[in-house]
Amino acid sequence: MKPVITYIVIPCYNEEDVLPETIKRFGELFRLMLSSGLISDKSRIVCVDDGSKDRTWEIITDYSTRIKYLNGIKLAHNAGHQNALLAGLMTVKDKADCCISIDADLQDDIYAIPMFIEKFNSGYDVVYGVRSKRDTDSKFKRGTAVFFYKFLKFLGVDVVFNHADYRLMSKRALNALADFKEVNLFLRGLVPLVGFKSTEVQYERNERFAGESKYPLKKMLALALDGITSLSITPIRFVTLMGFVFSIISIFAALYGVISYFFGATVGWSSTIVSIWLIGGIQLLALGLIGEYVGKIYKEVKNRPRYIVEDFYTGERNLYE
């Protein structure tokens, strides 16, 4: 079978501690795949610098001058992981038969990549990297991850269980993804909407080689909220249902008060205060949820660019070579 032109896209943000080892390991794998004829010599590894504040871009450009198959894309500012990943994919999609996205921290098993390409050669447009187990995670993270995926499924969002952003996409799948213009990106939910033939490759996740996680609890919660509000309106429908339920309850409460009055009983102030606080809290929660959706609409209608590419480094600093 003809070797596949494969671009491996690696978003990077403040990865100076791990990047030299990442480039070294990917280089070894790349040479192995080239020698076996699995990929074409036109294939490339592309590191996307997401506005790093350390030496990440300096490392990328330094290695690019010495390694011909290593390229770098520099974003003009920190656009966020999802936007940086999309920037890399959209910049190189016309140069490759397929693109593989993977993080720089070496937690995802890079040696599963040949299996991704074999699946692509078998006719699959999308290949998801799926964790076979989560032994490297804490109990808290395992529990919240399982809840997150199940909750998304409950809300009607089509996501692949235990899949993050380690995946292969064909050129036509990437062209279809390019038609999704929303600013609020949650690629784990958008890619399944493309709808082309897909499959999975299971792998075991490793400990982070160096540096710190770029997704602490706060960012994980923000990503989860983005995923829910970007892909489902079910929470808004829950607000409507909740309003209907409380309206029914209030009718019964009013009837109870009238009946109690005629029978000489009194309704305590404590129950009234509790009811006011409960309903008031629910109203504020509902307003906050609606506000989240309104905020999403506000971002979308401004139609600002999701990212701005400052440089595409190929060893000779030729922009968009």
N, C-alpha and C positions, 0 to 999 in steps of 0.2 A: 504493500500500500504506500502511496506517495506520502512523504513526510509532511507533517502538519506545521503550518506557520503559527506558532503559539506565543502569545504575549502573557507574561506573568506580571500582574499589577499588584504592587505592595504599597499601601498607604503608610506614611511615616509621620509621626509627630513626636519630636524630642526623643529620638531613638539612637543617640550617639553611642550609648553603652552596648547596645545589642547589634547595631547595623553591620559592623565589620564581620562579625560571626555569621550574620544572616546572609550577607553577600558571599562569604566563603562557602557556606553550605549549599546555597542555591547554585553557585558556580560549579561545584562538584556534581550536583544533580543534573545541571544543564549539559555539562560535557558528556555525562553518561547517556543522556537521552539523545544527544547529537550523534554519538558514536554508534548507538544502536539503531539509528535511522528513524526514531520515533517522531522527532521534530525536525523541521527544516533549519538550515543555517541562517535563515532570515528571521528566526525567532529571537525574541528579546525579553530581558527582565527589566521592568520599569518601576523605579521607586518614585513615589509621589510625596514630595515634601509639603506637608499641610501647614505651612507657616511656622516651622519650628523655631524655637528660641535658642537652641544649642547648635552644635556643629553638624547636624544632620545633613544639610545641603552641601556643606564643604566635603563631607565624607563621600556623598553620592557623586559629586563632580570629580573628586580625586580618583575614585575607583573607575569612573566612566572613561577617563583618559587612558586607563591601562587595560580595561576589559571592553572589547568591542561590542559584546552583546548586552552590556549594561547601559541603560539610559536613565535619565532623571527628568521628572516634571516638577517644576516649582510653582506653587500657588502664591498669588500676591499677598494673601493673608490667610489666617486660620479659618477655614471654611467648615471644619468639623469632619469627623471620620467618614460619614456617609457621603458627603459632598466630595471629599478628597478621593474616595474610591470611585465614585461616578466620574469625576474629572479624568482619572487615569483611563477608565474604560472607554469613555467617549472620545478621548484624544487619540487612542490607538486602534479603535475598533475597525477602521477601514484598512489597516495595515496587516491584520491577522485573520486566520481562519477561525480561531477561537481565542478567548482570553480567560485566564484563571486569576481570580482575586484571592489574596491571602494576606494576613497581617504579618508584621515584621518581627513579632516577639518570639517566633519559633515554637509557639505552643501547638499550632496545627502541624500535623505530620506532613512535611513536604514530600516525603517519599511515597505518598499516596498519589502524587500528581500523575505518574505514568498510567495509573488505573483510570484517572479522569480522562486522559487522552484516548485510551483504549475504548472507553464508553462513547466518547465523541466519534471515534472511527466506526463504532457500531451503529451510529445513526441518531444519537441523542444530542439535542440542542442545549440542554441544561443538565449539568451534573452537580448535585449537592454533596458537599462534604458533611457527613453526619457523625457526631461523636458516638462511639459505641458504649461509653460509660463516662461518668463524671467524677472519678476517684480523686482527681487533682483539685476539685473544688471543696470548699468548706460545706458543712451540713446546711448552713444558712443559705449559701448560694445555690446549692442543689435544690433545696426546697423551694426557694423563690423562682428559680428557673422553670421548674416543673409547673408551678402555679401560673407563671406568666404564659407559657405555651398553651396550657389548658384553658386559661381565661381568654386568650385570643381566639382559640377555637370556638369557645362558647359564644363569643361575640360575632362569630361568622367570618373571622379573618383566616385566610388560608395560608398557614405557615408550616414549614417543615420542622418537625420536632427535633431538638438538639442540633439544629443547624444555625450557624452564625453568618459569616460572610465569606466562607471558604467554598468557592464554587467555580465551575467552568460554564461559560456561555459562548455559544457559536456567534458568528458574525450576524446572522439574521436575527438571532435572539436579542443581540445588543442593539441592532437597528430598531427592533420593536420596542425595546426598553427606552430608546431615545425619544419615542413618541409620548412618553409619560412626562409631562411638563411641570408637575407639582414641585413646589419649593420645599415642602415638608417631607423629607425623604425617609423612608423606612424600607430599604432594599429587600429585606427578608420577606416583606409582605408584597412588594411590587413584582419581584421576579416571578413568583408563581402565577401572577395575573397575565404574564406574557403568553402562557398556555401551550408552548411547544413541548414536544416529547422530552420527558425528563426521567432521571433515575438518581440513585444515591450511591455513594461510596463511603463505607464506614471506616473510621480510623480512631486511634487512641490519642487523646490530647496530652501534651507534655506540660511540665512546669515552665513558667516563663524563664528564659535564659538569663536575662539581665534587665535592669531598669524597673520601673513601676508600671502597674496597670493604668491604662488611659481610660478605663471605665470603672471608677469607684462607684459606690452605691448611689450617690447623687446622680451621676450620669446614666447609670443603668435605669433608674426610675424615670429620668427624663426621656430616655430612649423608649421605654415601655409606654409612657404616656403618648409620645409621638406616634408610636405604632398603632395604638388603640384609636386615637382621635383622627389619624390620617386615613385609616382604612375601614372604619366602622362608625355608623351613626346609631348603633344599638344603645350606647349609654344615654343619648338624648331620648330615645324611646322609653328607657327605664324611668327617666325623669317624668315623662308624660304619664306613664303607668303609676308611678308613685303619687303624682298629683291626684289621679283618679281614685286611688285607694284611700288617700287621706280625706278626700272629699266625702267618700262613703262613710268613713269612720266618723267624720265631723257631724254628719246627719244623724247617725246613731247616738253620738254623744249629746246632740241637741235634744233628741227625743228622750234620752235618759234624764237630762236636766229638767225637762218639762214634767215628766212623769213623777220625778222625785219631788218637785215643788208641790204638786197636787196631793201627794201623799204625806206632805209635811216634813220630808227629809231635806237636809241641806247638803249642798255640794261644796267640799272644802276648797279653800284657796290654793292649797298645795298642789292638788291635782290640776287646777287651772294653770298655775305657773309652770308646772312640768310640761303640760301640753304646749304652752306658748313657746317655751325654750326648745322643745323637741321639734316643733314645726318650723320655728325660726331657724334652727340649725340646718334642717333639711333644705329650707329655702335658700340659705346662703350656699350650701353645697351645690344645689342645682344651678344657681346663678354662676358659681365658679366654673362648673362643667360647661355650661353654655358659653361662658366667656372664653374658655379654652378653644372651643370651636370657632367663635367669632375671631379670636386672635389668629387662628389658622387661616381663616378667610382673608383677614387683613394682610397677612404675609403673601398670600397667593395673588391677590389683585394688584399688588405693587409690581409684581412680575420682575423683581430684581434678579440678576444673574446668580446662580447657585454657587458659582466659583469663578475665579479669574486666573487663567494660566499666565504666569509671568515669563517662564522659560521652559523650553524642552531641550535638555542637554543630551547630546549624543557623542560627546567626546570632543567636538569641535565648536560647541555652542552655536549650532545652527537652529534657530527657532522654527519649529514645525517642519523639520527636514523630511 
